[in-house]
Amino acid sequence: MSMEGRRIAITGPTAGIGRSAALELAGRGALLTLTRSLARRLQSTRAQALGPG
């Protein structure tokens, strides 16, 4: 199912289900807001979700 243009907030996107959901939804075109207390791990997930370019 396409998530193109949908806005989705995910808490805890750096590990487990939150990470899997973030990467899957990003791959389907969702616009994500990711929140996490550990900024370093959040940046890693963000970079992967955005992909190259």
C-alpha positions as CSV (number, residue, x, y, z in Angstrom):
1,M,0.0,0.0,0.0
2,S,1.3,3.4,-0.9
3,M,1.9,5.9,1.9
4,E,2.9,8.6,-0.5
5,G,2.5,12.0,1.1
6,R,1.1,10.8,4.4
7,R,2.6,12.3,7.5
8,I,3.4,9.9,10.3
9,A,5.1,10.4,13.6
10,I,7.2,7.6,15.1
11,T,8.6,7.5,18.6
12,G,11.5,5.2,19.3
13,P,12.6,4.7,15.6
14,T,16.2,3.7,16.4
15,A,15.6,0.0,17.2
16,G,13.1,-2.8,17.0
17,I,9.6,-2.3,15.7
18,G,9.9,1.5,15.6
19,R,13.0,1.3,13.3
20,S,11.4,-1.3,11.1
21,A,8.3,0.8,10.8
22,A,10.3,3.9,10.0
23,L,12.3,2.3,7.2
24,E,9.2,0.5,5.7
25,L,7.1,3.6,5.7
26,A,9.8,5.8,4.3
27,G,10.2,3.3,1.5
28,R,6.5,3.6,0.7
29,G,6.8,7.4,0.5
30,A,5.6,8.5,3.9
31,L,6.7,11.8,5.3
32,L,8.1,10.9,8.8
33,T,8.6,12.8,12.0
34,L,11.0,10.7,14.1
35,T,11.5,11.4,17.8
36,R,14.1,9.8,20.1
37,S,16.1,10.8,23.1
38,L,19.4,9.4,21.7
39,A,20.2,11.8,18.9
40,R,23.2,9.8,17.5
41,R,21.0,6.7,16.9
42,L,18.2,8.9,15.5
43,Q,20.6,10.4,12.9
44,S,21.6,6.9,11.7
45,T,17.9,5.8,11.2
46,R,17.1,9.1,9.5
47,A,20.0,8.7,7.0
48,Q,18.9,5.2,6.1
49,A,15.3,6.2,5.7
50,L,16.2,9.1,3.4
51,G,18.5,6.9,1.4
52,P,20.9,8.2,-1.2
53,G,20.0,11.6,-2.6
